Amino acid sequence: MATSVLSPHLPVTTSTTFSHHSHDVSNSHESHDHSLAPDLPLAKVVRKSSGTTLIIPNMKELNPGWTGGPTVVDTTVRSIILDIALDLLADPECLDRQYKTEDTRQKIAGIDADRLVAMMYPRAGRMQLLNMTEFMIWGFPWDDAIDDVAEMQQPGDIDRYRDETLAVVNSSLLSDLDEPPNPHPNPAIQSFWDVGRAIRADSPDILCQRVAGHVSGFIVSSAASQTVRKGIEATSTAEYMQRREDNIGVYMLLELLFYADKYVLPMQWRPENNHLMKTIWKEVGLMVTIVNDLLSLAKEFRQGQYDNLVPFLMYHDDLNAQLAVDRAVQMCRESYNRFYQLEAQLYEQVGSHDEGIVKAHVHGLKDVVMGNLLWSYSLERYVGKGVIREDGSIAFVI
């Protein structure tokens, strides 16, 4: 049996959409300790604003006007999902003690992953919702093990964690095995087998290959980003956004639309074959990234983490923190406007034969954006008590 490569004593926190930076902003009115990374250029620029109050706009400011999916989930589905997660935690073969604590159980239960999945994929069947929710539940602690505690790990540890996860992903989605040859004792890694096998049992080979490719890309880029964020030089904002596009995991969520809704997009309209669709997917990635980074600020600043769009804008554009937030909001709105233009151009190209399926796919892309937005703003555990102001905006002290 394989062994866990990250320390079993490391704490596990939860984050939002994959590499989805954490959104725990409790105690956000307390000033943050910016001495955790004092020599990094991004830390220095943030430290100049230490003690000031930062305002994240309300959800209306970031809402493109699209209708989101359902916000209420079948209680039976929710019960089954939590049972799956907690049963795996209780497995005596699960040797990683970091997943055995009551605190971790509560955090996994509090992710509200079933509601996120229901809003992102409102037309999915029951079994698809269950499988993808389990994927969400375990994706967060998997990512956190190398994200929030990366400073406690050696590069070799992260590389082995990455490689062991990739082996499980490829085995689950690209083999014909019914059972894993060597079940992994780390439940976050082993969960990729359970979900991958479920997707493989109900999907054509080409979809399994595409999902495996996007999941592998997320895993590789998430591991690689740990080295980049420790660097003493701040990369350009464009380079940061490209890196986030790679490690946020949104493309695997978009690929799962085809699993959730059981449709096939004609090859000529796939993003790898159609420039307009590829650019639309990239705009979705940008929207999700910006929303995630804005709502991650309080938690990240408090923990001395600065790998976020706002500090990059502060550093490279010589902006104070609030102006950098305002610029990020503007970038999100600009992305929405580009999306509208690209969508119109795409429909001009589509003939009547493919119009229905292409429009259904674009609608699905909007569901993913709105699901992430509604979920991110609605969870009390992310925005923290006493942080939401009367107008719905979020205030915290840097």
C-alpha positions, 0 to 999 in steps of 0.5 A: 500500500502506498504511503502518504507523502505529506506530514500526517500532522498538518492541519487541513483547512478548506478553500473555495473553488479549486486552488480556490484560495481559502475564504475563511474570513472570521475575525476579519476586523482584527489587523493582520500579521504581515511579518510572516513573509517580510522580505517578499515584494508583495508583502512589503507593498501590502504592509504599507496599507496595514491597519486600513479598512478594505471594502469588497463590493457587494455581490450585485457589483459583480453579478453579470445579470445572469440567473443562477441555478437552484440554491436549495438542495434535496436533503436526501442528496445532502445526507448521502454526500455527508455520509460518503465523506464521513464514512471515508474519514472513518475508514480504518485504512485511512492512515492520515491522521490529519483527516481524522479530527472532528474539526476536519469533519466539520469543515468538510461538512461546512463546505456546502459542496452539494449546493455549489454543484447544484448551482453550477450544474442545475440540469444534472441528474441525481447520480451526477450531482452525487459524484461531482459533489464528492469530487468537490468535497475532497478537492478542497482538502487535497489542495489545502494540503499543499496550499495553506501549509506549503511552507512546512513542506519540502519540494520533494514532498510536494512532487511526490504528492503530485505524482501519487495523485496523478497516478490515481487520477489516470488509473481511475479515468483511463484504465478498465480496472474496477478496483484500485490496485493499491488503495491510497491511505490519504483519503483526499488522494484516494477520492480521485479514484472513487469519483473517476471510476464513477465518471468512467462508468457513465461516460464515453472514453473521449470525455474521460480522457478530457476530464483526466487531462484537465484534472491532471493540469490542475494537479500539476499547476497547483503543485508548481505554483507553490515554488513560484509563490515563494520566489523573491521576485514578483512576476508580472500581473499577466503571468500571475493571471496565467498561472491562476488560470492554470491552477484554479481548476475551472476548466475541469469544472467546465469539462464536467458540464458534458458529464453533468448534462449528458450532451456532446458538443460538436467538434467544431465548437469545442474550445480546442477547435474554435477560437471564439469558444476557447476565448469564452472559456478563458473569460469564464476562467478570468471571472471565477479567478477574480471573484475568488481572489477578492473574497480570499483577501481577508484570510490570505492577508491574515495568514501572510499569503500574498499570491493574489491579484490585488497585491500584484495590482498594488505592486505593479500599478502603484495602487493602494489596496482599495484602488487595487480592489476597485481595479479588480472589480473593473477587470471582472466587469470588462470580462463580462462585456467581452463575454457578451461580445464573444457570445454574439459573434459565436451565435453569428457563426452557428448554423441552425443545426447546431444552434440549440446545443451551442446555446445550451453549452454557453448557458452552462458556462454562465451557470458555472460563473453564477454558481461560484458567485452565489456560493462564495457570497452566501456562506457565512463561514467565508465572509464571517460574522460582523463583516457584511455591511448593510449594503452587502459589501464586505469590510475587513482590516488589512 
